[in-house]
Amino acid sequence: RPWCGTGWAQVGLCGSATPLRPRRPSARSAARAQRADDAMAGRCHRRGAAFRIAAVVAAACGGLVAGDADPVGGDDDVCNADGSGGPSCRPAADVDVAATASALSMAGPPLAASRAPAPAATRPTAEASIVAQEISELEGIIATTQERIQLLKELQQALDSGEELPLSGTHVRALREKVPLLSEIASIPNRIPTATAEDYLVAKAVIPMDQEVSFVRIMPLRSNRPSSSSSHTSSALPLPSALVVAAQKDGTVRLFTPAGELALSFSAGHEQPIRQLAVSPSHEEYLVATCDDSGSVRTHRVNIRQRKLGKDEKQARKISATEKVSVHLGLGLNVTAVFQKQMQIPQDSEGVAPRITALALTSQGGSKYLLAGDADGKINVFSRNATLRARVDTTSVPGVAVDSISVTMGAALFRSGSEWGYLDLERFEARHLECHGFNGHVTNAILDSQQSTRVIAADEEGTVWVFSVKNKRECRVELQYPKGATVAPLELASTKGFAIGVEQGQSLGAPVSVLALNMSQVTRSRPGSANRLPDTVPPPPENALVWRRSRPAVRAWALLKRVKEGDLLAFLSGDGREIEIVELLMTAQAPPPVDNFSNFKMPVIAVAVVLVLGYQYMKQKGKGGLGGGGRKFDDGPDFASMLRNKNKLASLKRKF
């Protein structure tokens, strides 16, 4: 360790200081101290220090010193009072004043004035041109950058080798985590959301499952409004607006409230594992449909009413000595499920029923149907009395399965591979669509919840498109969202004014991203859209991505649009052991429609006012000129005045 010959500071490893009595310099001790200084500087460098404190302090103090008895052994140089003696006794005249001040400030508090070293001889101020100074500064920046790169490389090697670092586990995971390239994120401004998801998403409940769940849906319920005339119904708790339906492969179906309470658990009665789950999209009836590997489809009707205590229960509650709990604290619902119908997919020539790949419940023209898409590319249309009405072929390529069926009130949209279109339930035929201006491959397609003639689709790159369909045959591109704002594979759902999407990971169990796209630019007419050619694609909107949120892997998810409440989102975890219910609080505010005749309103109103005033003026002026002078007959040339004169003449003839 180095010592200052005239001070009381002893500098330890990397700048720590302890008091020490002054000692005199020695040549041998100075050499040994120099080697110790080099070793200490190496240790400090490995710890990330960018300077050598000991060397600066040694230079500032005018040399390394030792005591009367050399701690490391060796003879001491005799220093006279006038400064003569060995080389270690000569003053360091070339000590930098700034380095001395910096070293003394790091060494500790200032020493006493009587023990302070004598000021070193000053040097003339160095001078250099501006260019030379700039070159010197840049060289210093380069040296600092190279040293930083070397330190980062050492850190990277330590992380790759698994060496234990003096950091917390969170920091180590953050350093090892793979993140997107910042250069790519900065180069895609359309992928940056305009708001945060925390402003719109509110967690309602997290439901742990004791067994693995495969499917999740949300079934809407009819809102009950208690009547003010009945005191009994007014005191009853309102029913929930929806139920979350979770199905396991063994046929167990569970119903949960949005608060996470278990309302009912029943068996669907399948002998083979369940493959699909569907619920009624409207609150007119509560149906749950399930299908298995054998092509069997079973439906159950769910009955929901307010829980009421019977006479025996009330009497037992009165005479019971146990502590009573309010009936309003528990689940105030009485939920039951009753088996309704069973349907079977027709078997092929080999006696094997095709595998069901899509299932949906819908209604059209007052008739209610169950739609089951199979692996042969056909949609089996069943009526609610379990009658097979038709088998509609949706693809021209054999062996292509029906991937999805999206339904709203009065419309059904199918997708089978690269072919997609509407399903006409009146004629039981498939109407394929080919949109002008779109040449991609649709990987996901849904119907807009506000308009059944609008389709929201995603292509193989994850770009979202909005199509306007007329008569279920004529299709045109209404809007294309910016490329790169969303990535494939992308699943979509529709709500009022927005489109909710889930970007699935590239591998099984990878994290996903939940996002929201603004649909308000679609609801209003865009400038020049009426005169746009069919093959022309409109420019993408700006600030289309509202928010984005990353979450763990999702096996299945569902969205329910509610009118007077926030929408509901249900996410099933990747392992099927947890269901998270989230409320979506988003209000669509469409901009006012553009009026092309707004500039002509005021001139037209002004001209109309002038014409009305002129007409009234001329009318009053004509009356003033014709009347007067005691004349009994009007001289006006109009038909009314002639008729009045004729009546007056007739009355005069009768008098005479």
SULWOSUL-V243506 format. One line per field, one symbol per residue. ss: DSSP state (a for helix, b for strand, c for the rest). psi: psi as a letter, one per 40 degrees, with the letter a starting at -180 (. if undefined). burial: 1 if it has 9 or more other C-alpha atoms within 8 Angstrom, else 0. A space follows every 50 residues. Layout:
ss = ???
psi = ???
burial = ???
This chain:
ss = ccbbccccbbbcaaacbbbccccbccaaaaaaaaaaaaaaaaaaaacccc ccaaaaaaaacccbcbccccccccccccccccccccaaacccccccaaaa aaaaaaacccccaaaccccccccccccccaaaaaaaaaaaaaaaaaaaaa aaaaaaaaaaacccccccaaaaaaaacccccaaaaaccaaacccccaaac bbbbbbbbccccccbbbbbbccccccccccaaaaaccccccbbbbbbccc cbbbbbbccccbbbbbbccccccbbbbbbcccccccbbbbbbcccbbbbb bbbbbbccccaaaaaaaaacccccccccccccbbbbbbbbbbbbccbccc ccbccbbbbbbbbbccbbbbbbbbcccbbbbbbccccbbbbbbccccccc cccbbbbbccbbbbbbccbbbbbbccccbbbbcccbcccccbbbbbbccc cccbbbbbbccccbbbbbbbcccbbbbbbbcccccccccbbbbbbccbbb bbbccccccccbbbbbbbcaaaacccccccccccccccccccccbbbbbb bccbbbbbbbccccccbbbbbbbccccbbbbbbbcccccccccccccaaa aaaaaaaaaaaaaaaaaaaaaaaaaaccccccccccccaaaaaaaaaaaa aaaaac
psi = iiihdeaehhhahfeiiiiiiiiiiiddddddddddddddddddddeehe ihddddddddeeiiiiadhhdeiiiihhhideeiaideehigefhhdddd dddddddaiiiiddeiiihihiiihiiiiddddddddddddddddddddd ddddddddddeeihifiidddddddehhiihdddddegdeehieiideed hhhdihhiheihidihihhiihhhhhhedhddddeiiiiieihhhhhide ehhihiieeehhdihihefieiihdihiiheiedihihhiiadeehhhih hhhhihhihiddddddddeheihihheedahfighihhhcihihhiiade fhhihheihihiihfeihihhhhaeeeihhhiieefhhdihhheiehieh ihdihhiaheihhihgbeiiaihhedegihhihhhheheahhehhiihed heehhhihaeeehhihihhhffdhiihdihiihediiihhhiiiiheihh ihhiieiheiiihhihhhededdihiheddeiidehhiiiiifdhdihhi iiihdiiihhhideiiihhhhhideeehhhhhhhghhhghiiihheedee ddddddddddddddddddddddddddiieeieiheieidddddddddddd ddddd.
burial = 11111111111101101000011111101101110110011001100010 01110111111111111001000001101000111101110100100011 10111010000000010001000000000000100000000000000000 10000001100000000000010000000000001001011010011001 11011100100111111111100000000000110000110111111110 11111111010111100101001111111110100111111110111111 11100100000001000000000000000001111010001110101000 00111111111111000111111111111111110101001111100001 11111111111111111011111100011111101110000111111110 01111111110111111110011111111111011111111111111111 11111000111111111111110110000000000010001001111110 01111111111000011111111101111111111000010000000000 00000000000000000000000001000000010000001101100100 000000
